[in-house]
């Protein structure tokens, strides 16, 4: 084979013969029993760009990414990498072909060090064939210097924060020197500063000619970072366009395929008596001096960065980790809450932040997930469950909350995130709470379900329920809350009325 | 057509799930297949029917009904994503205690010379309570100290066996009253096994106790947030497993009219095998008593069948081991398929 001097010096990816697209997905179809997850989907990714994928949950984004990353194999269609057809049958195949995926659920070994995690399977060996730890450390430091990551390579991954682990995942993907990097909602657990850092890394990769496929639900992020945007709906590719040609509203309409008139509809509700009051509540080393009052029909928003103690306050009120000081009063009477069970006896309810960890029973049915909390004090006689009565109530709940499921016997794992969240809300409504605490009620949920959940929260307030809503999304906080309490590093830095609340004020309070 | 039309002519959308084969159907087919294989082998090797003998059919269940009794308790523990290794030893301890209180006064060397000729109800209750107590200790260890169920019940397995030996310094206990031995006679163990199975089948499916048991196994954190007192519930579940092991001990002592510290040796593993063959997942949250009953009967059919066609006892164990692994492998595939769906 004749190779010219020029050809030898020029890497194939920038040679004049290189195809304009780094990665091409050609009419890919993927079926799961009973569902067509992807239907003749085409996608083309240019090198040196950030390509955002958007769509409601269940639109097929994650399935497509799993096909590109070699986790699933397509039923029909093919993938071309640098113009060459390639068949990926395992994540290892994909890595070797230059495709790395940063997973939504983090895949690191917590008892191993950062360096060991990054170079797993590629450990440098010394002359005895044993792992050369000094070299391992050196390589990790070089990598971290390049990415401006400030972590100790010898630290165990289990000791890191979620953000730290995310950085390690990113460093690991970069270490493979992959041409295509897939990021599936990388910022969902990151603070603003960490997001800025992540974006700086993404910029750097883009300038090196890498392609980044970026899945997210967050609109602001998309317009900040993406060059191209592809929209998916119901397993179909709807459109790909430059980000500069699209607007927020257009994007939302394309994603849901219908008009959404109002994103955050907190309606009128009559504010009544004080139901819950909290005085100087503290959890040693986590938060202190938290005081507030909550009235019937009121929505109190709690804003703050991740780690500000918002979730801890909710968990203390609900007895998951009882407070070490302070008083909780219900209807003016002091109560002791030392477990979720006692909290529920006082008509409190908490929708937790992490659906999978502390909310769902993934292997159980929709019905079993929905009915459980109510069983602690009703629908039970002599130990026996009044199942037919419960079935009726659950069916009503399913209809009222518009849970999309073929039947109540369906395994909850097969529902989309938004529908799972509705089932969990139904679980708490069935306990007929007076105070409902919602921790990130719409995290990782598609736009349509989000609007429905907002309307539901608003309706509940109108019916006189007292609601606390913790959220990282400022528009949500501003749109839904009657008052906003802002926390920073375990302290309340301010409480703002609806009329005075705006993004700037709240951000200022949240950053101390 | 998916929608069904009722008598009023109104089209109603199906609210219930389309009919699906219960998980147990697969296990039941395995049972039938094994039984038919022995039937065929029987005609080939011995020229007679394996199944066409009603006495043998009773014996098949009879010889595993004590293991089945333990397995019913272990099923519930495994549904909470725990495990109970102590059931065989607890059985022995309960058998010793029950036997010691069931002796007749014509025994010159009774364990408690002052406590002979007692009504049969005394040893029965004592044996069952000893078992329940051991189970409560298991549950308490798991709930309070947070040590893994494997370790907690391993400790109880060794300790209870030691206590059973220490109780009479290894001497067997004999000459038990007829009122007591009557309990284990004939087909009573079969009846006790099946009635217990029915009770806990109902308890798991239709009571709050059952719902909470599945919930804890499916996601203990979420169960706690939903207002379940996990520690207390685990103590009840392990307590019931212990109680059933105690009942197994009483039955064993009554049937053999003795108490011996070596009783029930290895039963804990047979019980776990029956549970696992029956489709209960070791990861918790999934499992049914009906499956365990079928799993128990499969063990019985295998033991009887091997003996019937004259296969070596050592080979029996080899095959039994393979079947357990095959059952769990099948379970893994089922879980994976369900996940992808």
Interface residues (C-beta under 8 A of the other chain):
Chain A: X32 X33 X34 X318 X320 X339 X340 X341 X343 X344 X350 X352 X357 X358 X359 X360 X361 X362 X363 X364 X368 X371 X372 X373 X375 X376 X380 X383 X384 X385 X387 X395 X406 X407 X408 X409 X410 X411 X413 X414 X427 X431
Chain B: X14 X15 X16 X17 X206 X207 X208 X209 X211 X212 X214 X215 X218 X219 X221 X222 X223 X224 X225 X226 X227 X228 X229 X285 X286 X338 X339 X340 X341
